[in-house]
Amino acid sequence: MPKPVVLIAEVLSPATIEALGPDFDVRDVDGTDREALFAALADADAVLVRSATRIDEEALAHAPKLKVVARAGVGLDNVDIKAATAAGVMVVNAPTSNIVSAAELTVGHILSLARRIPAAHASLSGGAWKRSSFTGAELFEKTVGIVGLGRIGALVAARLAAFDMRVVAYDPYVTSARAQQLGVQLLSLDELVAESDFLTIHMPKTPETTGMIGAAQFQAMKPTAFVVNVARGGLIDEEALHAALVAGEIAGAGLDVFTTEPPVDGGTARPLLDLPNVVVTPHLGASTEEAQEKAGVSVARSVRLALGGDLVPDAVNVAGGVIDPYVRPGISLVEKLGQIFASLATSPLTSLDVEVHGELNAYDVSVLKLAALKGVFTNIVSETVSYVNAPLLAEQRGIAVRLIKDDVSDEYRNVITLTGALSDGTQLSVSGTLTGPKQTEKLVGINDHALELPIEQHHVVMLYTDRPGIVAVYGQKFGEAGINIAGMQIARQAAGAQALSVLTLDSPVSEELLEDVSAAIDADLFRQIEITEV
């Protein structure tokens, strides 16, 4: 019997090939040569890439046998996950391979800014000896503000604490108990930017976090403060940053990532490269030998699992492994319920119950617990979330997680409910089901409110006191802003009590419009939910 074909499309470490083992026919191809790649994909069961090879719909069309695409790294910008999922191809990456490297680069940028190392190097290399021109600052007893206290943020906190710095953080999804474990003081974002001598951002890029450090934040910072971004381009408003640096509102910036990469003429990042108080690197967060080797070995192991038919913890689009076909459609549903839950939570999560009601309990549904955690963390941590690191993320945050099974489901064949306790003492529950021959994913409950609405990409959830005219108010507001309401459900338990409206929209809504509508209807809860493709 012929061995499965594993295609290596870019240069990977010898340890990667060794981790694959002798059970595969390992072949090499230049992934940047599209014609050669297409020809090689014809026989491939798996393909390993880094960042230069594009595995898109066109490439997948040339790969009839392909079962898994493995990206030896964290990012997946060069892999069309939606097209791979449609083709039944698993996509895996190495979500934790670069966290130490990224944390250390952050510290490197902070030290470079504090001691003006790049400028001093350039001056001395040019033949000058100007010691007095490069007076720097100590980190000792300074305050570092960390925006996003996930895996990388926590590593940065630990390393900078060793400099005897005061470490403060902003992360709405981290409990005070977790922060205390890390020796970090939690602050609001406004407090953080005002108190920080160095501010470093480690958040995922979502509609809510894009541009989260902008003109208002720079104006509130100390004129001696520095800002660092090695996470995602676009988290910092680059035009506002340039203006703040030129005006002297802050002292300098260290950037490893940009909205457009490479930063080209005409882009918002390009003018930053010409400023003397900016330190830049070309997206080097994962560019260490150790990170590259960890990434290669990690995805090689995932390929072995995938081609062996086992559960693949680092799969980003399907769970893989021996999962019953009756259970598999629920994975995507539960991940989306997790995203909805996280969007509706008013404070950090302390415990989570994944309740599976109905016929599903005749099968092994343990993967649904992993899917729920993956969904909860997808848009609130900076690293890629997978089935292997989601439980670890919960453990780090002190979140107790249970899987509860119940054969009884009164209204549907199956209902899955995520019920969580929040740190402010409240409880939140979100329920969903699959209906009809097409297994349509539907949201069927939020707390005590019953509804039935297909889960789409853009939703708004509103909780308010029921009274005449509310629908007309928010309908007019959205209409005037050019936002089309594609669907809606209203649930209430009694006239004049609290009412819950869930809208399906054709496009996302600006924060300004959300605040305007919320004030107009005097909402008790108003949330925009953006579903990330799973």
C-alpha positions as CSV (number, residue, x, y, z in Angstrom):
1,M,0.0,0.0,0.0
2,P,1.5,3.4,-1.0
3,K,2.4,5.8,1.8
4,P,0.4,9.0,2.2
5,V,2.1,11.9,0.4
6,V,3.2,14.9,2.5
7,L,4.2,17.9,0.5
8,I,6.7,20.4,1.9
9,A,6.1,23.7,0.1
10,E,8.7,25.8,1.9
11,V,12.0,25.4,3.8
12,L,11.3,23.8,7.2
13,S,13.7,22.7,9.9
14,P,15.2,19.2,9.9
15,A,13.3,18.5,13.1
16,T,10.1,19.0,11.2
17,I,10.9,16.2,8.8
18,E,12.1,14.0,11.7
19,A,8.8,14.6,13.5
20,L,6.9,13.4,10.5
21,G,8.6,10.0,10.8
22,P,9.0,7.2,8.2
23,D,5.4,6.6,7.5
24,F,5.0,9.2,4.7
25,D,6.2,9.9,1.2
26,V,7.7,13.3,1.8
27,R,8.1,15.5,-1.3
28,D,9.4,19.0,-1.8
29,V,8.1,21.8,-4.0
30,D,8.6,25.6,-4.3
31,G,5.3,26.8,-3.1
32,T,5.7,30.2,-4.6
33,D,5.8,28.6,-8.1
34,R,2.0,28.2,-8.6
35,E,2.2,25.8,-11.6
36,A,4.7,23.6,-9.8
37,L,2.6,23.7,-6.6
38,F,-0.6,22.8,-8.5
39,A,1.1,19.8,-10.1
40,A,2.5,18.6,-6.8
41,L,-0.8,19.0,-5.0
42,A,-2.5,16.5,-7.3
43,D,-1.1,13.6,-5.3
44,A,-0.8,15.3,-1.9
45,D,-2.6,14.1,1.3
46,A,-1.1,16.9,3.3
47,V,0.8,20.1,2.6
48,L,3.1,22.0,5.0
49,V,3.6,25.7,4.4
50,R,4.9,28.8,6.1
51,S,3.9,32.3,5.0
52,A,4.9,32.5,1.3
53,T,2.7,29.7,-0.1
54,R,-0.9,30.6,-0.8
55,I,-3.4,27.8,-0.3
56,D,-6.5,29.3,-1.7
57,E,-9.6,28.1,-3.6
58,E,-7.6,27.8,-6.8
59,A,-4.9,25.7,-5.1
60,L,-7.4,23.5,-3.4
61,A,-9.1,22.8,-6.7
62,H,-5.9,21.0,-7.8
63,A,-5.7,18.9,-4.7
64,P,-8.4,16.2,-4.9
65,K,-6.8,14.0,-2.2
66,L,-5.8,16.7,0.2
67,K,-6.9,16.1,3.8
68,V,-4.9,18.7,5.8
69,V,-3.1,22.0,5.3
70,A,-0.5,22.7,8.0
71,R,0.9,26.2,8.5
72,A,4.1,26.2,10.4
73,G,3.4,29.3,12.4
74,V,0.6,31.3,14.0
75,G,-0.9,33.4,11.3
76,L,-3.2,32.0,8.6
77,D,-3.5,34.9,6.2
78,N,-2.2,32.8,3.3
79,V,-4.7,29.9,3.9
80,D,-8.3,30.3,2.8
81,I,-9.9,28.6,5.7
82,K,-13.4,29.0,4.4
83,A,-12.5,27.4,1.1
84,A,-10.6,24.6,2.9
85,T,-13.6,23.9,5.1
86,A,-15.9,23.7,2.1
87,A,-13.6,21.3,0.5
88,G,-13.4,19.1,3.7
89,V,-9.8,20.0,4.2
90,M,-8.5,20.4,7.8
91,V,-6.3,23.5,8.5
92,V,-3.9,23.3,11.4
93,N,-1.3,25.8,12.7
94,A,1.1,26.2,15.7
95,P,-0.7,28.6,18.0
96,T,1.8,28.7,20.8
97,S,5.0,28.4,18.9
98,N,5.9,32.0,18.9
99,I,4.7,33.3,22.3
100,V,8.1,33.4,24.0
101,S,9.7,35.0,20.9
102,A,6.9,37.7,20.7
103,A,7.2,38.5,24.4
104,E,11.0,38.8,24.2
105,L,10.7,41.1,21.1
106,T,8.3,43.3,23.1
107,V,10.9,43.6,25.8
108,G,13.5,44.3,23.1
109,H,11.5,47.2,21.7
110,I,10.9,48.6,25.2
111,L,14.6,48.6,25.9
112,S,15.5,50.0,22.5
113,L,13.1,52.9,23.1
114,A,14.2,53.5,26.7
115,R,18.0,53.5,25.9
116,R,17.7,54.8,22.3
117,I,19.8,51.9,21.1
118,P,19.0,51.9,17.3
119,A,19.6,55.7,17.0
120,A,22.9,55.4,19.0
121,H,24.0,52.5,16.8
122,A,23.3,54.4,13.6
123,S,25.1,57.5,14.9
124,L,28.2,55.6,15.9
125,S,28.2,53.5,12.7
126,G,28.2,56.8,10.8
127,G,31.4,57.9,12.6
128,A,30.0,60.1,15.3
129,W,30.6,59.9,19.0
130,K,27.7,61.7,20.7
131,R,27.1,60.2,24.1
132,S,25.2,63.2,25.4
133,S,22.7,63.0,22.5
134,F,21.4,59.6,23.5
135,T,20.6,59.9,27.2
136,G,17.9,57.4,27.9
137,A,15.7,56.3,30.8
138,E,15.7,53.4,33.3
139,L,12.9,50.9,33.4
140,F,13.4,50.6,37.2
141,E,10.2,51.7,39.1
142,K,8.5,52.9,35.9
143,T,5.0,51.7,35.1
144,V,4.3,49.4,32.1
145,G,0.7,49.1,30.9
146,I,-0.2,45.9,29.2
147,V,-3.3,46.0,27.0
148,G,-4.4,42.3,26.8
149,L,-3.3,39.9,29.5
150,G,-3.3,36.7,27.5
151,R,-0.5,34.2,27.0
152,I,1.9,36.8,25.5
153,G,0.8,39.6,27.8
154,A,1.4,37.4,30.8
155,L,4.9,36.5,29.6
156,V,5.7,40.2,29.1
157,A,4.4,41.0,32.6
158,A,6.7,38.3,34.1
159,R,9.7,39.6,32.3
160,L,9.2,43.2,33.0
161,A,8.5,42.6,36.7
162,A,12.1,41.4,36.9
163,F,13.1,45.0,36.0
164,D,11.3,46.1,39.2
165,M,8.7,47.8,37.1
166,R,5.1,48.4,38.3
167,V,3.0,46.2,36.0
168,V,-0.6,47.3,35.3
169,A,-3.0,45.8,32.7
170,Y,-6.3,46.3,30.9
171,D,-8.2,43.2,29.9
172,P,-12.0,43.1,30.4
173,Y,-11.9,39.3,30.2
174,V,-9.4,38.6,33.0
175,T,-10.6,38.3,36.6
176,S,-8.9,40.1,39.4
177,A,-7.9,36.8,40.9
178,R,-6.0,35.9,37.7
179,A,-4.3,39.3,37.6
180,Q,-3.3,38.9,41.3
181,Q,-1.7,35.5,40.4
182,L,0.4,37.3,37.8
183,G,1.3,40.2,40.1
184,V,-0.5,42.7,37.9
185,Q,-3.0,45.4,38.9
186,L,-6.1,45.7,36.6
187,L,-7.1,49.2,35.5
188,S,-9.6,50.7,33.1
189,L,-8.2,51.6,29.7
190,D,-8.4,55.3,30.5
191,E,-6.5,54.8,33.8
192,L,-3.9,52.6,32.1
193,V,-3.0,55.1,29.3
194,A,-2.8,57.9,31.8
195,E,-0.5,56.1,34.2
196,S,1.8,54.2,31.9
197,D,5.4,55.1,31.1
198,F,5.4,52.3,28.5
199,L,2.3,50.9,26.9
200,T,2.3,47.6,25.0
201,I,-0.7,46.1,23.3
202,H,-1.4,42.3,23.0
203,M,-5.0,42.1,21.8
204,P,-6.6,40.2,18.9
205,K,-7.7,42.3,15.9
206,T,-11.5,42.5,15.8
207,P,-13.9,45.3,14.8
208,E,-13.9,46.4,18.5
209,T,-10.1,46.5,18.9
210,T,-9.1,48.0,15.6
211,G,-7.8,51.5,16.3
212,M,-8.4,51.1,20.0
213,I,-5.3,53.1,20.8
214,G,-5.9,56.4,19.0
215,A,-6.0,60.1,19.3
216,A,-7.9,60.2,22.6
217,Q,-5.5,57.7,24.2
218,F,-2.4,59.5,23.0
219,Q,-3.7,62.8,24.4
220,A,-4.2,61.2,27.8
221,M,-0.7,59.7,27.9
222,K,2.4,61.3,29.5
223,P,4.6,63.2,27.1
224,T,7.4,61.0,28.2
225,A,5.5,57.7,27.5
226,F,6.3,55.1,24.8
227,V,3.9,52.8,23.0
228,V,4.8,49.4,21.6
229,N,2.9,47.1,19.2
230,V,4.1,43.6,18.2
231,A,0.7,42.1,18.1
232,R,-1.4,43.0,15.1
233,G,-1.3,45.9,12.6
234,G,-4.2,48.2,13.0
235,L,-4.7,48.0,16.8
236,I,-3.0,51.4,16.9
237,D,-4.4,54.2,14.7
238,E,-1.3,54.9,12.7
239,E,-2.3,58.4,11.5
240,A,-3.1,59.4,15.1
241,L,0.2,57.9,16.3
242,H,2.1,59.9,13.7
243,A,0.3,63.1,14.8
244,A,1.0,62.4,18.5
245,L,4.7,61.8,17.9
246,V,5.1,64.9,15.8
247,A,3.2,67.0,18.3
248,G,5.2,65.6,21.2
249,E,2.2,64.1,23.0
250,I,4.2,60.9,23.5
251,A,7.9,60.3,23.4
252,G,8.2,57.4,21.0
253,A,6.9,54.2,19.5
254,G,8.2,50.7,18.8
255,L,6.4,48.8,16.0
256,D,6.8,45.3,14.6
257,V,3.4,45.2,12.8
258,F,1.6,47.5,10.4
259,T,-1.9,47.9,8.9
260,T,-0.3,47.3,5.5
261,E,2.7,45.1,5.3
262,P,5.2,46.0,4.1
263,P,4.4,49.6,4.8
264,V,4.4,51.2,1.4
265,D,4.3,54.8,0.1
266,G,0.8,56.1,0.5
267,G,0.0,53.9,3.5
268,T,-0.7,55.2,6.9
269,A,2.4,53.5,8.4
270,R,5.0,54.8,5.9
271,P,5.4,58.3,7.4
272,L,6.2,56.7,10.8
273,L,9.4,55.1,9.4
274,D,10.9,58.6,8.9
275,L,10.5,59.7,12.5
276,P,13.6,59.7,14.7
277,N,11.6,58.5,17.8
278,V,10.2,55.4,16.2
279,V,11.8,51.9,16.3
280,V,10.6,49.5,13.6
281,T,11.1,45.9,12.8
282,P,9.7,43.9,9.8
283,H,7.2,41.7,11.6
284,L,9.8,39.6,13.5
285,G,7.6,38.3,16.4
286,A,8.0,34.7,15.3
287,S,11.4,35.1,13.6
288,T,13.6,33.1,15.9
289,E,15.1,29.7,15.2
290,E,13.4,28.3,18.3
291,A,10.0,29.5,17.3
292,Q,10.3,28.2,13.7
293,E,11.4,24.8,15.0
294,K,8.6,24.6,17.5
295,A,6.1,25.5,14.8
296,G,7.4,22.9,12.3
297,V,7.5,20.1,14.9
298,S,4.0,21.1,16.1
299,V,2.3,21.0,12.7
300,A,4.2,17.8,11.8
301,R,2.6,16.1,14.8
302,S,-0.8,17.5,13.8
303,V,-0.3,16.1,10.3
304,R,0.4,12.6,11.7
305,L,-2.7,12.8,13.8
306,A,-4.9,14.0,10.9
307,L,-3.7,11.4,8.5
308,G,-4.1,8.8,11.2
309,G,-7.7,9.7,11.8
310,D,-7.1,11.0,15.3
311,L,-8.4,14.1,17.1
312,V,-6.2,17.1,16.1
313,P,-6.0,19.6,18.9
314,D,-4.6,22.4,16.8
315,A,-7.2,22.2,14.0
316,V,-8.7,25.6,13.4
317,N,-11.6,24.7,11.2
318,V,-12.7,21.1,12.1
319,A,-11.9,19.0,15.1
320,G,-10.8,15.9,13.3
321,G,-10.5,12.6,14.9
322,V,-13.2,9.9,15.6
323,I,-16.2,12.2,16.0
324,D,-19.6,10.8,15.1
325,P,-21.2,12.4,12.0
326,Y,-24.3,13.2,14.1
327,V,-22.1,15.2,16.5
328,R,-19.9,17.0,14.0
329,P,-22.4,19.7,12.8
330,G,-22.8,20.8,16.4
331,I,-19.1,21.8,16.6
332,S,-19.6,24.9,14.5
333,L,-22.8,25.8,16.3
334,V,-21.2,25.6,19.7
335,E,-18.2,27.6,18.7
336,K,-20.6,30.4,17.5
337,L,-22.6,30.1,20.8
338,G,-19.3,30.7,22.6
339,Q,-18.6,33.8,20.6
340,I,-22.1,35.1,21.3
341,F,-21.7,34.3,25.0
342,A,-18.4,36.2,25.2
343,S,-19.9,39.2,23.4
344,L,-22.8,39.4,25.9
345,A,-20.8,38.8,29.1
346,T,-20.8,42.0,31.2
347,S,-17.7,40.9,33.3
348,P,-15.1,38.2,33.3
349,L,-16.2,34.6,33.3
350,T,-15.6,32.5,36.4
351,S,-17.3,29.2,35.5
352,L,-18.9,27.7,32.5
353,D,-21.3,24.8,32.0
354,V,-21.7,23.2,28.6
355,E,-25.2,21.6,28.7
356,V,-26.1,19.1,26.0
357,H,-29.8,18.2,25.9
358,G,-31.5,15.6,23.7
359,E,-30.5,12.8,21.4
360,L,-26.9,13.9,21.1
361,N,-26.2,12.3,24.5
362,A,-26.2,8.9,22.9
363,Y,-22.8,9.9,21.4
364,D,-19.5,11.1,22.7
365,V,-20.0,14.9,22.8
366,S,-16.8,15.8,24.7
367,V,-15.6,17.8,21.7
368,L,-18.5,20.2,22.2
369,K,-16.9,21.3,25.5
370,L,-13.7,22.1,23.6
371,A,-15.7,23.9,20.9
372,A,-17.5,26.0,23.5
373,L,-14.2,27.2,25.0
374,K,-12.7,27.8,21.6
375,G,-15.7,30.0,20.8
376,V,-15.6,31.9,24.1
377,F,-11.9,32.8,23.6
378,T,-11.8,33.3,19.8
379,N,-12.2,37.1,19.8
380,I,-10.9,38.0,23.3
381,V,-7.3,36.7,23.3
382,S,-4.4,37.7,21.0
383,E,-3.3,34.1,20.1
384,T,-5.0,31.7,17.8
385,V,-7.4,29.6,19.9
386,S,-7.5,25.8,19.3
387,Y,-8.8,22.7,20.9
388,V,-5.5,22.2,22.7
389,N,-5.0,25.7,24.2
390,A,-8.6,26.6,24.9
391,P,-8.8,24.5,28.1
392,L,-5.4,26.0,29.1
393,L,-6.7,29.5,28.6
394,A,-9.7,28.6,30.9
395,E,-7.4,27.2,33.5
396,Q,-5.1,30.2,33.5
397,R,-8.1,32.4,34.1
398,G,-9.4,30.3,36.9
399,I,-12.5,29.3,34.9
400,A,-14.1,26.0,36.1
401,V,-15.7,24.2,33.1
402,R,-18.2,21.3,33.2
403,L,-19.9,19.2,30.5
404,I,-23.5,18.4,31.6
405,K,-25.5,15.8,29.6
406,D,-29.3,15.4,29.7
407,D,-31.4,13.2,27.4
408,V,-34.5,15.5,27.8
409,S,-35.1,18.3,25.2
410,D,-38.7,19.5,25.2
411,E,-38.9,21.7,22.1
412,Y,-36.1,20.5,19.8
413,R,-34.4,17.2,19.1
414,N,-31.2,18.7,20.6
415,V,-30.4,21.9,22.4
416,I,-27.0,23.1,23.6
417,T,-26.8,25.7,26.3
418,L,-23.8,27.6,27.6
419,T,-24.4,28.8,31.1
420,G,-21.8,30.8,32.9
421,A,-21.2,32.6,36.2
422,L,-19.6,36.1,35.8
423,S,-17.4,37.9,38.3
424,D,-20.0,40.6,38.9
425,G,-22.3,38.0,40.4
426,T,-24.6,37.6,37.4
427,Q,-25.3,34.6,35.3
428,L,-25.6,34.3,31.6
429,S,-26.9,31.6,29.4
430,V,-27.0,31.2,25.6
431,S,-28.8,28.3,23.8
432,G,-28.7,27.0,20.2
433,T,-29.9,24.2,18.0
434,L,-29.7,22.8,14.5
435,T,-32.9,22.6,12.5
436,G,-34.1,21.1,9.2
437,P,-32.4,19.0,6.6
438,K,-29.8,21.8,6.1
439,Q,-29.0,21.7,9.8
440,T,-29.5,25.5,10.1
441,E,-27.7,26.9,13.1
442,K,-30.1,28.9,15.3
443,L,-30.0,30.9,18.4
444,V,-33.0,29.8,20.6
445,G,-32.4,31.4,23.9
446,I,-30.6,34.1,25.9
447,N,-31.1,33.8,29.6
448,D,-34.8,33.4,30.2
449,H,-35.9,34.7,26.8
450,A,-36.9,32.1,24.2
451,L,-36.4,33.0,20.5
452,E,-35.5,31.3,17.3
453,L,-33.2,33.1,14.9
454,P,-30.6,31.8,12.4
455,I,-27.1,32.7,13.5
456,E,-25.5,35.1,10.9
457,Q,-22.4,37.2,10.8
458,H,-23.8,40.5,12.2
459,H,-26.2,40.7,15.2
460,V,-27.2,43.3,17.7
461,V,-28.8,42.3,21.1
462,M,-30.8,44.8,23.1
463,L,-32.4,44.4,26.5
464,Y,-34.8,47.2,27.5
465,T,-38.1,47.9,29.3
466,D,-41.0,46.9,27.0
467,R,-43.1,49.8,25.9
468,P,-44.8,51.0,22.7
469,G,-42.7,52.5,19.9
470,I,-39.3,51.1,20.7
471,V,-39.0,49.1,17.5
472,A,-39.9,52.2,15.5
473,V,-37.1,54.2,17.4
474,Y,-34.3,51.8,16.7
475,G,-35.6,50.9,13.2
476,Q,-35.5,54.6,12.3
477,K,-32.0,55.1,13.8
478,F,-30.5,52.1,11.9
479,G,-32.4,53.1,8.7
480,E,-31.1,56.7,8.8
481,A,-27.5,55.3,9.1
482,G,-28.0,53.0,6.1
483,I,-28.0,49.8,8.2
484,N,-30.4,47.2,6.9
485,I,-32.2,44.9,9.4
486,A,-32.3,41.5,7.7
487,G,-34.2,39.7,10.5
488,M,-35.3,40.1,14.1
489,Q,-36.9,38.4,17.1
490,I,-38.4,40.0,20.1
491,A,-38.9,38.0,23.3
492,R,-40.6,39.1,26.5
493,Q,-42.2,37.3,29.5
494,A,-44.9,39.9,30.2
495,A,-46.1,43.2,28.9
496,G,-44.2,46.0,30.3
497,A,-41.4,43.8,31.6
498,Q,-37.9,43.5,30.1
499,A,-37.9,42.8,26.4
500,L,-35.1,41.2,24.4
501,S,-34.6,42.2,20.7
502,V,-32.1,40.3,18.6
503,L,-31.4,41.8,15.2
504,T,-29.7,40.3,12.2
505,L,-27.9,43.1,10.2
506,D,-26.4,43.2,6.7
507,S,-23.3,45.1,8.0
508,P,-21.5,46.0,11.2
509,V,-22.5,49.1,13.2
510,S,-20.2,51.9,14.4
511,E,-19.7,52.4,18.1
512,E,-21.2,55.9,17.8
513,L,-24.4,54.6,16.3
514,L,-24.6,51.8,19.0
515,E,-24.3,54.4,21.7
516,D,-26.9,56.6,20.0
517,V,-29.5,53.9,19.7
518,S,-28.8,52.5,23.2
519,A,-29.4,56.0,24.7
520,A,-32.5,56.5,22.6
521,I,-34.2,53.3,23.9
522,D,-32.7,53.5,27.4
523,A,-31.3,50.0,27.0
524,D,-30.2,47.9,30.0
525,L,-27.9,45.9,27.7
526,F,-26.8,46.7,24.2
527,R,-24.2,44.6,22.4
528,Q,-23.0,44.1,18.9
529,I,-22.0,40.5,18.0
530,E,-19.6,39.9,15.1
531,I,-19.3,36.1,14.4
532,T,-15.9,35.1,13.2
533,E,-16.0,32.3,10.6
534,V,-15.3,28.9,12.2
